[in-house]
Amino acid sequence: MRNIARIVAGVAGTALAAAVTFAQAPAPAPQQPPAGRQGAPGAQAPAPAGQAPAQQGQGRGRGAGRGGDQAGAAQPMSFFVTSVGKGDGANLGGLAGADAHCAALAKASGAAPATGRTWRAYLSVTAANGQPAVNARDRIGTGPWYNARGTLIANNVADLHGDIERDRNQITKANALDEKGAPVNGFGDTPNAHDMLTGSDSHGRAVAGTLDTTCSNWTSNAAQPAGAPTGANAPNTTGPGANVGHHDRTGGGNTSWNFAHRSRGCSQDNLVATGGAGLLYCFAAN
């Protein structure tokens, strides 16, 4: 019996010593997952199925189409309506004179950048004296264009003219501001000055044919002939004149921004009598 007791005591002592030794042993270091997997430093946790992973430090901005909000600092002016005409009706000194008028007003406004811009009047001319026709849409660069307050007018030439989808531009009375950022009189104002000289069709192109649509390519201030029909609904198919648009998209049956109707004559008085003042659209071509 004494021998059995000694054996049992020995076994118990050995088991207790082993338990103490195991309890005092250091725990094994946790296993690190491979780089690039969940839990690794700098790694991104996988997104639930069907959900794109979030990108740290990146946000989703609002779109720029249709004149939407623009991210970042305000854009410099690259579009305006002239605050004044040249004062000689539609005799602008040709395209060169009209472009110079745009550049002079932009410079006087203090718009940044005052230099380095190539300003172009939105005007078409017809083929004459051996020279080909010129389309207004081909003179103004590729866009985008912004008014004096930084509002997007159009992203590109196609949006400006509705080539793919109509009303992709923001030329309205609220946005078609002059070079100083001021609104331009429109339908219902006194005086109404919403007629903008363009010499173009609604796609921004010169109009073929014998009817004068550009006041002799912007060199004429000829008055409407005596005895010509007058009145808002009078036909206007003869004599000097120019195609005009409405910057406020209001008045008459056609409210296009670049071709609403034809003026009756090219003199300053003629332009004023039909709702204009010899004003132009100006675009920065670069």
C-alpha positions in Angstrom: 0.0 0.0 0.0 2.8 2.4 0.8 4.4 1.7 -2.6 1.1 2.5 -4.4 0.7 5.7 -2.4 4.3 6.8 -3.4 3.5 6.1 -7.1 0.2 8.1 -7.0 2.0 11.0 -5.3 4.8 11.0 -7.9 2.4 11.1 -10.8 0.4 13.9 -9.3 3.5 16.0 -8.7 4.7 15.5 -12.3 1.3 16.6 -13.6 1.2 19.7 -11.4 4.8 20.7 -12.6 3.8 20.3 -16.2 0.7 22.5 -15.7 2.7 25.3 -14.0 5.3 25.2 -16.8 2.6 25.5 -19.5 0.9 28.4 -17.8 4.2 30.3 -17.5 5.2 29.8 -21.2 4.9 32.9 -23.4 2.0 33.0 -25.8 2.8 32.6 -29.5 2.9 35.8 -31.5 -0.2 36.5 -33.6 0.1 35.6 -37.2 0.2 38.6 -39.6 -2.0 38.4 -42.7 -0.2 38.8 -46.0 0.1 42.4 -47.4 -2.8 43.5 -49.5 -5.3 41.3 -47.6 -7.9 42.5 -45.1 -6.3 43.7 -41.9 -2.9 44.5 -43.4 -1.5 48.0 -42.8 -2.7 50.4 -45.5 -5.0 47.8 -47.1 -8.6 48.5 -47.9 -11.4 46.3 -46.7 -13.3 44.6 -49.5 -16.7 46.1 -50.2 -19.8 44.1 -49.9 -20.9 42.4 -53.1 -22.1 44.8 -55.8 -20.7 47.9 -54.1 -17.6 49.7 -55.3 -14.8 50.2 -52.7 -14.6 53.7 -51.3 -11.5 55.7 -52.3 -9.8 57.5 -49.5 -9.5 61.2 -50.0 -11.7 61.3 -53.1 -15.2 62.7 -53.5 -17.8 62.6 -56.2 -18.4 66.0 -57.7 -21.6 67.2 -59.5 -21.6 67.1 -63.3 -20.9 70.1 -65.5 -23.5 69.3 -68.2 -26.4 71.8 -68.7 -24.6 74.5 -66.8 -24.3 72.5 -63.6 -22.2 73.4 -60.6 -18.5 73.4 -61.2 -15.9 72.1 -58.8 -13.0 74.3 -57.9 -12.4 78.0 -58.3 -14.6 80.3 -60.4 -13.7 80.3 -64.1 -12.6 83.5 -65.8 -15.1 85.1 -68.2 -15.0 83.7 -71.8 -18.5 84.8 -73.0 -20.5 88.0 -72.8 -23.0 90.2 -74.6 -21.6 93.6 -75.5 -22.9 96.3 -73.2 -23.0 98.7 -76.2 -22.9 98.4 -80.0 -20.5 100.3 -82.2 -23.1 103.0 -82.8 -23.2 102.8 -86.6 -26.0 100.2 -86.9 -24.7 97.0 -88.4 -21.6 98.6 -89.9 -19.1 96.9 -87.6 -16.1 97.2 -89.8 -16.5 93.6 -90.9 -15.4 90.7 -88.8 -12.1 92.3 -87.9 -13.9 95.4 -86.5 -16.4 93.3 -84.6 -13.7 91.2 -83.0 -11.8 94.3 -82.0 -15.0 95.7 -80.4 -15.3 92.5 -78.3 -11.6 92.6 -77.3 -11.8 96.3 -76.3 -14.8 95.8 -74.1 -13.3 92.7 -72.4 -10.1 94.6 -71.7 -11.9 97.6 -70.3 -14.0 95.4 -68.0 -10.9 94.2 -66.2 -11.9 90.6 -66.7 -9.0 88.2 -65.9 -7.0 87.3 -67.8 -7.2 90.7 -69.7 -4.4 89.6 -72.0 -3.8 86.3 -73.8 -7.4 85.9 -74.9 -8.5 85.9 -78.5 -12.0 87.4 -78.6 -14.3 86.6 -81.5 -17.7 88.1 -82.3 -20.4 85.5 -82.9 -21.0 86.5 -86.5 -21.3 84.7 -89.9 -20.5 86.2 -93.3 -21.7 85.1 -96.7 -19.5 84.3 -99.7 -18.6 87.5 -101.6 -15.9 89.0 -103.7 -14.2 85.7 -104.2 -14.1 85.0 -100.4 -15.8 81.9 -98.9 -18.6 82.1 -96.4 -17.6 82.0 -92.7 -19.7 80.3 -90.0 -20.0 81.9 -86.6 -19.8 78.5 -84.9 -16.3 77.9 -86.5 -14.8 81.1 -85.2 -15.3 80.8 -81.4 -13.0 78.0 -80.3 -14.1 74.7 -78.7 -15.3 75.8 -75.2 -16.2 75.6 -72.5 -17.4 79.2 -72.0 -18.4 81.0 -68.8 -20.0 84.3 -68.2 -18.7 87.2 -66.0 -20.0 85.5 -62.9 -18.4 82.1 -63.6 -21.6 80.4 -64.8 -21.1 77.8 -67.4 -22.8 78.8 -70.7 -21.9 75.7 -72.8 -19.3 72.9 -72.6 -18.6 72.8 -76.4 -19.8 73.9 -79.8 -22.3 70.9 -80.1 -23.9 71.8 -76.8 -24.0 75.5 -77.7 -26.0 74.7 -80.8 -28.0 71.7 -79.7 -26.4 69.5 -82.3 -27.1 66.3 -80.3 -29.7 67.5 -77.8 -31.6 70.8 -77.7 -31.2 73.4 -74.9 -27.8 72.2 -73.8 -26.7 75.8 -73.4 -27.5 78.4 -70.7 -28.1 81.5 -72.9 -31.0 83.1 -71.1 -31.6 86.6 -69.8 -30.3 85.6 -66.4 -27.0 84.2 -67.8 -26.3 86.2 -71.0 -24.7 89.0 -69.1 -22.5 91.9 -70.5 -18.8 92.1 -69.9 -19.4 93.8 -66.6 -21.6 91.1 -65.3 -24.8 93.2 -65.7 -28.0 91.9 -67.2 -29.0 93.2 -70.7 -32.4 94.6 -71.4 -34.9 92.1 -72.9 -38.5 91.7 -73.9 -40.6 93.8 -71.5 -37.8 96.2 -70.6 -37.5 99.8 -71.8 -35.8 99.9 -74.2 -35.9 96.3 -75.4 -32.5 95.4 -76.7 -32.7 91.6 -77.0 -31.9 91.4 -80.7 -28.3 90.1 -81.1 -26.6 90.5 -84.5 -25.5 87.0 -85.7 -26.1 86.7 -89.5 -26.5 83.0 -88.8 -29.1 80.2 -89.0 -30.0 78.4 -85.8 -27.0 76.0 -86.3 -24.6 79.0 -86.3 -23.9 78.9 -90.1 -24.0 81.5 -92.8 -27.2 81.5 -94.9 -26.9 80.9 -98.6 -28.9 82.8 -101.2 -29.4 86.4 -102.3 -31.3 87.8 -99.4 -29.0 90.0 -97.2 -28.7 88.3 -93.8 -25.4 90.0 -92.7 -25.9 93.7 -93.6 -23.4 93.3 -96.4 -21.1 91.3 -94.2 -21.2 93.8 -91.4 -20.2 96.8 -93.5 -23.6 98.4 -94.1 -25.7 100.9 -92.1 -28.2 101.2 -94.9 -31.7 102.2 -93.9 -34.9 100.3 -94.7 -36.1 101.5 -98.1 -38.9 104.0 -98.1 -42.3 102.4 -98.5 -41.2 99.0 -97.2 -43.7 97.1 -95.1 -43.6 98.0 -91.4 -45.1 96.4 -88.2 -44.3 93.4 -86.1 -45.8 90.9 -88.6 -44.8 92.7 -91.8 -42.9 90.5 -94.3 -39.2 91.2 -94.5 -37.9 89.6 -97.6 -36.2 92.4 -99.4 -33.7 95.2 -98.8 -30.8 95.3 -96.3 -31.0 93.4 -93.1 -29.3 90.9 -90.8 -30.3 87.7 -88.9 -30.6 88.3 -85.2 -31.2 86.1 -82.1 -32.8 86.8 -78.8 -30.6 86.6 -75.8 -33.6 86.3 -73.5 -35.2 83.6 -75.6 -38.5 85.6 -75.5 -40.7 87.4 -77.9 -42.2 86.4 -81.2 -42.9 83.0 -82.5 -39.2 82.0 -82.7 -37.1 82.6 -79.6 -33.8 81.1 -80.7 -30.7 82.7 -79.1 -29.0 83.0 -82.5 -31.8 83.2 -85.1 -35.1 84.6 -84.1 -35.8 86.8 -87.2 -34.3 89.2 -89.7 -33.9 92.9 -89.0 -35.6 95.5 -91.1 -32.7 97.5 -92.4 -29.2 98.0 -91.1 -29.2 101.6 -89.7 -29.0 102.2 -86.0 -32.6 103.5 -86.0 -33.7 100.4 -87.9 -32.0 98.1 -85.3 -33.6 99.9 -82.4 -37.0 99.9 -84.0 -37.0 96.1 -84.3 -35.9 95.4 -80.7 -32.1 95.8 -80.8 -29.2 98.1 -80.3 -26.5 96.6 -82.5 -25.3 94.3 -79.7 -23.2 91.1 -80.2 -22.2 87.9 -78.5 -18.5 87.6 -77.8 -16.6 84.4 -77.1 -13.1 83.7 -76.1 -11.6 81.3 -78.7 -8.8 80.1 -76.4 
